[in-house]
Structures are given as C-alpha cells and as structure tokens.
Amino acid sequence: MIALQIADIRHFMKKLLLSESFDRFLLLEGSITTFCTFHMDGQLQKAYYTGEEQEQIDDRSLAYWEEIRPFCFELIKGKRTPLAFRFIFQLSASNTEKLLHQTGVAIPPEQIRGLLLNIRYDGRTLQCTTGTSLTVFTMDKTLDQAWDSMIQKFLHQQEIPFELM
C-alpha cells in the first residue's frame, strides 16, 4: 500500500471528470460533499436493466466509472469546489488478470477480492491510496508491489504529478 499526494488538483480533476482516463475502473463506492453529502454505491441493480441490457453488463456487479462520471461531474461542476469527496475504485477482473500475467505474480485471480484505489479530497489536499484485498492470508507482497507500481505508472502516463507520502 502506498499513499500519493496529488500535486496539481485541478489537472487531476480534469482527468477524473472530463476525460476517459479513469473510465475502466469500477466504482466500489463514493461520496461528494457540496451543500449536502451525496453517497454512491457502485453495486449494479440488475433488476433495473432490460434483458438485452443485462447481457451487456456481463457478470460484473459494479458500475464502471464511465457510467457514473457524468452524474459526479454534475454534482461537482460550478464555481465552488466541493468541501470533500471520496471514491474507491477497483480494478476490473480482466485488468487484474492482465496485471498478474504481465508481472508474473503467482496468486490465482479467484483469491483476489480487489485491487483498490482510494481517492480522497478534504477541501485542501487530494490523496490517492492503493490497497489490495485477498480472500486468503499471505506474507507474499509481490501483488501489493505490482499494484503500487502499476498505479504510479498509470498516473505518469496520464501526466498527473504526485509525491509519495
């Protein structure tokens, strides 16, 4: 697990809300505090969708950021910045498998509950914290290290400046 301080909050927010940069992350949960606090649960409500739409959802239980991003943008846009917000992103199962394959980490995908990216803004600073959740206990930290490295590379690719905390 690593904590990263985002150096340019405005640039990060443009990437988060106005581009596709984070769109393939799943949203586990989130909240935005403006004049009141809005809570989001990323759990898909499959009963809401038609049969044809359910087929497009595949077997995922969480919404992609791209599906929720427009609603968050509507809550945040304007002249005033939010008092706070928090999002917990999860790497999709297919991207988790790609990470395992690329890094050679020997943990079976079914033992990985989630590779998480916590984004937290407190009104002054914006921090990103990585995390891993497994269904088994292991002393092996290679997955944690691979995930931490991937997030840093991702932020570099997106030209988002940060500092390790």
Backbone as CSV, one residue per row, in Angstrom:
resi,resn,N_x,N_y,N_z,CA_x,CA_y,CA_z,C_x,C_y,C_z
1,MET,0.845,-1.173,0.000,0.000,0.000,0.000,0.892,1.238,0.000
2,ILE,0.542,2.177,-0.847,1.242,3.459,-0.876,0.221,4.583,-0.848
3,ALA,0.670,5.733,-0.359,-0.149,6.945,-0.370,0.565,7.970,-1.238
4,LEU,-0.199,8.578,-2.128,0.340,9.556,-3.064,-0.400,10.873,-2.894
5,GLN,0.357,11.951,-2.795,-0.232,13.292,-2.734,-0.248,13.846,-4.152
6,ILE,-1.412,14.235,-4.629,-1.540,14.783,-5.973,-1.097,16.244,-5.943
7,ALA,-0.152,16.586,-6.820,0.440,17.927,-6.817,-0.456,18.969,-7.491
8,ASP,-1.145,18.587,-8.550,-1.970,19.528,-9.310,-3.422,19.031,-9.289
9,ILE,-4.183,19.492,-8.334,-5.556,19.020,-8.125,-6.435,19.362,-9.317
10,ARG,-6.302,20.560,-9.849,-7.131,20.974,-10.992,-6.918,20.042,-12.191
11,HIS,-5.673,19.729,-12.481,-5.351,18.831,-13.600,-5.916,17.431,-13.334
12,PHE,-5.765,16.954,-12.104,-6.303,15.645,-11.739,-7.824,15.611,-11.938
13,MET,-8.491,16.665,-11.523,-9.952,16.712,-11.642,-10.395,16.711,-13.095
14,LYS,-9.637,17.366,-13.963,-9.954,17.324,-15.395,-9.839,15.898,-15.914
15,LYS,-8.798,15.202,-15.500,-8.606,13.804,-15.924,-9.720,12.912,-15.369
16,LEU,-10.101,13.149,-14.120,-11.116,12.324,-13.463,-12.510,12.550,-14.037
17,LEU,-12.872,13.807,-14.255,-14.249,14.140,-14.610,-14.485,14.459,-16.086
18,LEU,-13.450,14.901,-16.796,-13.658,15.366,-18.172,-12.952,14.511,-19.223
19,SER,-12.344,13.425,-18.814,-11.669,12.563,-19.786,-12.010,11.095,-19.474
20,GLU,-11.556,10.242,-20.334,-11.806,8.803,-20.178,-10.718,8.109,-19.369
21,SER,-9.828,8.860,-18.776,-8.654,8.309,-18.098,-8.985,7.228,-17.073
22,PHE,-9.997,7.440,-16.253,-10.331,6.517,-15.170,-11.549,5.637,-15.501
23,ASP,-12.056,5.748,-16.722,-13.334,5.117,-17.082,-13.396,3.604,-16.916
24,ARG,-12.280,2.897,-17.038,-12.321,1.440,-16.968,-12.133,0.907,-15.555
25,PHE,-12.069,1.821,-14.575,-12.095,1.386,-13.184,-13.544,1.169,-12.785
26,LEU,-13.762,0.227,-11.904,-15.087,0.012,-11.328,-15.211,0.902,-10.092
27,LEU,-16.411,1.398,-9.831,-16.634,2.202,-8.633,-17.222,1.320,-7.548
28,LEU,-16.502,1.161,-6.472,-16.994,0.392,-5.339,-17.951,1.253,-4.516
29,GLU,-17.498,2.455,-4.207,-18.363,3.416,-3.511,-17.761,4.803,-3.607
30,GLY,-18.568,5.798,-3.275,-18.086,7.164,-3.314,-19.009,8.106,-2.578
31,SER,-18.501,9.281,-2.311,-19.330,10.338,-1.724,-18.763,11.688,-2.148
32,ILE,-19.667,12.637,-2.311,-19.314,14.008,-2.672,-20.055,14.923,-1.712
33,THR,-19.322,15.837,-1.083,-19.939,16.781,-0.160,-19.880,18.178,-0.765
34,THR,-21.049,18.711,-1.074,-21.195,20.096,-1.520,-22.111,20.756,-0.497
35,PHE,-23.330,21.149,-0.866,-24.263,21.717,0.102,-24.873,20.637,0.992
36,CYS,-24.764,19.380,0.545,-25.082,18.205,1.348,-24.191,17.075,0.834
37,THR,-24.266,15.945,1.461,-23.405,14.837,1.050,-24.194,13.839,0.226
38,PHE,-23.634,13.504,-0.924,-24.230,12.525,-1.830,-23.404,11.247,-1.755
39,HIS,-24.060,10.138,-1.448,-23.383,8.851,-1.346,-23.713,7.999,-2.560
40,MET,-22.715,7.275,-3.048,-22.912,6.373,-4.189,-22.438,4.990,-3.822
41,ASP,-23.222,4.032,-4.194,-22.857,2.634,-4.062,-22.700,2.133,-5.484
42,GLY,-21.564,1.610,-5.822,-21.300,1.179,-7.180,-21.971,-0.130,-7.575
43,GLN,-22.710,-0.743,-6.651,-23.375,-2.015,-6.944,-24.443,-1.820,-8.012
44,LEU,-24.349,-2.617,-9.062,-25.364,-2.566,-10.117,-26.651,-3.209,-9.627
45,GLN,-27.761,-2.592,-9.946,-29.083,-3.129,-9.624,-29.620,-3.774,-10.897
46,LYS,-29.371,-5.052,-11.053,-29.667,-5.734,-12.322,-31.158,-5.726,-12.666
47,ALA,-32.022,-5.621,-11.669,-33.458,-5.582,-11.930,-33.861,-4.320,-12.700
48,TYR,-33.026,-3.310,-12.663,-33.302,-2.057,-13.364,-33.171,-2.218,-14.877
49,TYR,-32.324,-3.114,-15.316,-31.996,-3.263,-16.728,-32.924,-4.234,-17.443
50,THR,-33.118,-3.982,-18.748,-33.868,-4.921,-19.583,-33.001,-6.154,-19.817
51,GLY,-33.590,-7.206,-20.342,-32.857,-8.435,-20.618,-31.681,-8.215,-21.543
52,GLU,-31.880,-7.412,-22.585,-30.805,-7.118,-23.532,-29.681,-6.329,-22.856
53,GLU,-30.042,-5.364,-22.020,-29.040,-4.571,-21.312,-28.270,-5.431,-20.319
54,GLN,-28.959,-6.388,-19.691,-28.297,-7.269,-18.729,-27.213,-8.099,-19.391
55,GLU,-27.424,-8.476,-20.647,-26.410,-9.239,-21.378,-25.148,-8.409,-21.581
56,GLN,-25.298,-7.098,-21.772,-24.150,-6.210,-21.977,-23.358,-5.994,-20.687
57,ILE,-24.013,-6.163,-19.565,-23.362,-5.973,-18.271,-22.409,-7.125,-17.965
58,ASP,-22.593,-8.247,-18.625,-21.806,-9.454,-18.374,-22.079,-9.947,-16.963
59,ASP,-21.030,-10.353,-16.283,-21.215,-10.886,-14.938,-20.696,-9.935,-13.868
60,ARG,-20.466,-8.687,-14.238,-19.948,-7.753,-13.238,-21.049,-7.270,-12.304
61,SER,-20.653,-6.943,-11.107,-21.616,-6.467,-10.114,-21.442,-4.984,-9.812
62,LEU,-20.369,-4.365,-10.331,-20.100,-2.958,-10.079,-20.176,-2.149,-11.370
63,ALA,-20.502,-0.881,-11.238,-20.570,0.023,-12.380,-19.178,0.543,-12.719
64,TYR,-18.930,0.735,-14.008,-17.702,1.388,-14.439,-17.806,2.880,-14.130
65,TRP,-16.659,3.512,-13.878,-16.621,4.944,-13.623,-17.267,5.714,-14.765
66,GLU,-17.082,5.263,-16.005,-17.655,5.971,-17.153,-19.182,6.055,-17.065
67,GLU,-19.813,5.125,-16.360,-21.272,5.125,-16.213,-21.729,6.114,-15.138
68,ILE,-20.859,6.424,-14.205,-21.213,7.276,-13.070,-20.613,8.674,-13.198
69,ARG,-19.542,8.781,-13.955,-18.803,10.044,-14.095,-19.692,11.244,-14.444
70,PRO,-20.631,11.129,-15.410,-21.452,12.308,-15.742,-22.274,12.835,-14.561
71,PHE,-22.749,11.935,-13.716,-23.536,12.350,-12.545,-22.639,13.057,-11.530
72,CYS,-21.428,12.532,-11.345,-20.484,13.163,-10.423,-20.064,14.535,-10.943
73,PHE,-19.862,14.641,-12.244,-19.498,15.924,-12.839,-20.586,16.964,-12.566
74,GLU,-21.834,16.570,-12.702,-22.948,17.500,-12.444,-22.950,17.982,-10.995
75,LEU,-22.578,17.107,-10.063,-22.539,17.492,-8.649,-21.366,18.413,-8.329
76,ILE,-20.252,18.234,-9.032,-19.025,18.955,-8.698,-18.845,20.245,-9.490
77,LYS,-19.357,20.287,-10.739,-19.087,21.462,-11.588,-19.669,22.730,-10.975
78,GLY,-19.101,23.833,-11.355,-19.568,25.126,-10.850,-18.411,25.945,-10.345
79,LYS,-18.745,27.069,-9.763,-17.715,27.990,-9.295,-17.130,27.578,-7.957
80,ARG,-17.872,26.831,-7.192,-17.399,26.403,-5.883,-16.847,24.986,-5.953
81,THR,-15.742,24.806,-5.286,-15.207,23.441,-5.211,-15.956,22.685,-4.120
82,PRO,-16.019,21.370,-4.240,-16.684,20.605,-3.189,-15.929,20.733,-1.862
83,LEU,-16.642,20.544,-0.778,-15.987,20.546,0.528,-15.104,19.316,0.667
84,ALA,-15.565,18.212,0.085,-14.808,16.956,0.153,-15.403,15.967,-0.842
85,PHE,-14.624,14.970,-1.185,-15.141,13.813,-1.904,-14.230,12.638,-1.659
86,ARG,-14.774,11.462,-1.919,-14.046,10.216,-1.741,-14.585,9.207,-2.730
87,PHE,-13.700,8.552,-3.454,-14.081,7.486,-4.376,-13.188,6.285,-4.111
88,ILE,-13.770,5.124,-4.148,-12.998,3.889,-4.064,-13.190,3.158,-5.374
89,PHE,-12.101,3.099,-6.149,-12.101,2.401,-7.427,-11.522,1.005,-7.252
90,GLN,-11.994,0.108,-8.099,-11.482,-1.260,-8.104,-11.084,-1.615,-9.527
91,LEU,-9.962,-2.292,-9.671,-9.527,-2.747,-10.980,-10.448,-3.874,-11.430
92,SER,-10.862,-3.862,-12.690,-11.755,-4.896,-13.209,-11.060,-6.254,-13.195
93,ALA,-11.854,-7.312,-13.238,-11.311,-8.674,-13.215,-10.386,-8.918,-14.403
94,SER,-10.777,-8.447,-15.585,-9.933,-8.672,-16.767,-8.609,-7.931,-16.646
95,ASN,-8.633,-6.714,-16.122,-7.391,-5.965,-15.944,-6.541,-6.527,-14.799
96,THR,-7.190,-7.113,-13.805,-6.452,-7.788,-12.734,-5.688,-8.978,-13.308
97,GLU,-6.358,-9.749,-14.161,-5.686,-10.888,-14.790,-4.526,-10.429,-15.672
98,LYS,-4.695,-9.313,-16.384,-3.604,-8.770,-17.202,-2.410,-8.389,-16.326
99,LEU,-2.698,-7.753,-15.192,-1.625,-7.368,-14.278,-0.878,-8.599,-13.775
100,LEU,-1.611,-9.639,-13.409,-0.976,-10.872,-12.937,-0.079,-11.464,-14.021
101,HIS,-0.592,-11.490,-15.232,0.160,-12.061,-16.352,1.420,-11.234,-16.652
102,GLN,1.280,-9.914,-16.692,2.407,-9.034,-17.034,3.506,-9.043,-15.977
103,THR,3.110,-9.220,-14.722,4.089,-9.131,-13.634,4.561,-10.494,-13.150
104,GLY,3.872,-11.557,-13.548,4.258,-12.896,-13.110,3.903,-13.201,-11.673
105,VAL,3.008,-12.425,-11.087,2.570,-12.674,-9.711,1.813,-13.999,-9.691
106,ALA,2.170,-14.875,-8.746,1.640,-16.240,-8.728,0.436,-16.407,-7.799
107,ILE,-0.413,-15.425,-7.729,-1.633,-15.536,-6.924,-2.787,-15.792,-7.881
108,PRO,-3.582,-16.851,-7.651,-4.713,-17.116,-8.541,-5.732,-15.968,-8.493
109,PRO,-6.290,-15.580,-9.650,-7.235,-14.459,-9.694,-8.439,-14.639,-8.758
110,GLU,-8.880,-15.876,-8.556,-10.044,-16.096,-7.685,-9.741,-15.814,-6.213
111,GLN,-8.464,-15.654,-5.852,-8.100,-15.312,-4.479,-7.981,-13.801,-4.268
112,ILE,-8.178,-13.046,-5.341,-8.092,-11.590,-5.249,-9.500,-11.013,-5.203
113,ARG,-9.836,-10.435,-4.079,-11.145,-9.805,-3.923,-11.177,-8.459,-4.638
114,GLY,-10.041,-7.740,-4.607,-9.992,-6.460,-5.297,-8.658,-5.763,-5.178
115,LEU,-8.299,-5.056,-6.224,-7.162,-4.136,-6.222,-7.777,-2.747,-6.227
116,LEU,-7.532,-1.997,-5.172,-8.293,-0.779,-4.895,-7.452,0.481,-5.018
117,LEU,-8.106,1.540,-5.450,-7.516,2.873,-5.492,-8.488,3.809,-4.780
118,ASN,-8.055,4.324,-3.630,-8.868,5.262,-2.854,-8.444,6.676,-3.208
119,ILE,-9.408,7.493,-3.611,-9.152,8.892,-3.955,-9.904,9.740,-2.937
120,ARG,-9.172,10.616,-2.242,-9.784,11.388,-1.164,-9.349,12.849,-1.234
121,TYR,-10.349,13.727,-1.284,-10.129,15.173,-1.273,-10.770,15.728,-0.008
122,ASP,-10.007,16.501,0.772,-10.511,17.011,2.052,-10.767,18.519,2.041
123,GLY,-10.802,19.109,0.844,-11.000,20.552,0.746,-9.707,21.303,0.522
124,ARG,-8.571,20.651,0.813,-7.256,21.271,0.613,-6.315,20.377,-0.175
125,THR,-6.286,19.100,0.164,-5.348,18.172,-0.466,-6.100,17.003,-1.090
126,LEU,-5.463,16.414,-2.092,-6.031,15.247,-2.753,-5.008,14.123,-2.654
127,GLN,-5.448,13.000,-2.115,-4.567,11.861,-1.926,-5.140,10.628,-2.592
128,CYS,-4.245,9.814,-3.108,-4.607,8.505,-3.651,-3.867,7.455,-2.838
129,THR,-4.591,6.448,-2.419,-4.004,5.362,-1.640,-4.359,4.054,-2.308
130,THR,-3.374,3.186,-2.456,-3.630,1.874,-3.047,-3.953,0.874,-1.951
131,GLY,-4.589,-0.211,-2.348,-4.885,-1.285,-1.408,-5.180,-2.570,-2.149
132,THR,-4.956,-3.672,-1.482,-5.294,-4.980,-2.039,-6.173,-5.711,-1.044
133,SER,-7.093,-6.500,-1.563,-7.959,-7.306,-0.731,-7.939,-8.727,-1.284
134,LEU,-7.531,-9.662,-0.439,-7.440,-11.071,-0.836,-8.401,-11.912,-0.012
135,THR,-8.756,-13.058,-0.540,-9.627,-13.982,0.190,-8.817,-14.924,1.074
136,VAL,-7.488,-14.883,0.963,-6.595,-15.728,1.756,-5.525,-14.843,2.390
137,PHE,-4.898,-15.367,3.448,-3.780,-14.661,4.068,-2.493,-15.100,3.390
138,THR,-1.638,-14.131,3.084,-0.334,-14.447,2.515,0.686,-13.422,2.991
139,MET,1.902,-13.882,3.179,3.008,-12.981,3.523,3.641,-12.407,2.253
140,ASP,3.271,-12.949,1.104,3.807,-12.526,-0.187,3.253,-11.141,-0.533
141,LYS,4.121,-10.185,-0.713,3.719,-8.803,-1.015,3.960,-8.429,-2.469
142,THR,4.227,-9.422,-3.335,4.502,-9.104,-4.739,3.290,-8.504,-5.435
143,LEU,2.089,-8.930,-5.084,0.888,-8.343,-5.683,0.754,-6.888,-5.265
144,ASP,0.958,-6.610,-3.980,0.890,-5.228,-3.491,1.885,-4.354,-4.243
145,GLN,3.103,-4.839,-4.395,4.143,-4.078,-5.075,3.810,-3.867,-6.545
146,ALA,3.277,-4.899,-7.199,2.906,-4.781,-8.614,1.779,-3.763,-8.790
147,TRP,0.791,-3.790,-7.903,-0.339,-2.857,-7.963,0.144,-1.428,-7.704
148,ASP,0.983,-1.247,-6.686,1.534,0.075,-6.386,2.297,0.628,-7.586
149,SER,3.111,-0.212,-8.196,3.888,0.190,-9.361,2.982,0.539,-10.535
150,MET,1.932,-0.261,-10.742,1.015,-0.002,-11.854,0.308,1.343,-11.692
151,ILE,-0.125,1.662,-10.481,-0.804,2.943,-10.244,0.144,4.108,-10.506
152,GLN,1.383,3.994,-10.069,2.342,5.065,-10.324,2.588,5.239,-11.816
153,LYS,2.713,4.134,-12.541,2.887,4.196,-13.997,1.651,4.810,-14.658
154,PHE,0.473,4.415,-14.196,-0.773,4.957,-14.731,-0.814,6.478,-14.561
155,LEU,-0.486,6.959,-13.377,-0.503,8.402,-13.129,0.537,9.118,-13.986
156,HIS,1.696,8.520,-14.157,2.715,9.105,-15.046,2.202,9.175,-16.482
157,GLN,1.572,8.088,-16.954,1.029,8.066,-18.317,-0.027,9.132,-18.504
158,GLN,-0.806,9.399,-17.476,-1.862,10.403,-17.539,-1.315,11.813,-17.279
159,GLU,-0.009,11.892,-17.063,0.671,13.168,-16.771,0.096,13.856,-15.549
160,ILE,-0.148,13.048,-14.521,-0.663,13.551,-13.240,0.497,13.551,-12.254
161,PRO,0.985,14.741,-11.867,2.118,14.809,-10.937,1.691,14.439,-9.513
162,PHE,2.561,13.702,-8.832,2.286,13.262,-7.467,3.582,13.125,-6.693
163,GLU,3.433,13.031,-5.379,4.577,12.776,-4.482,4.202,11.613,-3.592
164,LEU,5.173,10.734,-3.352,4.967,9.664,-2.376,4.900,10.279,-0.996
165,MET,3.990,9.805,-0.196,3.868,10.335,1.175,4.559,9.413,2.157
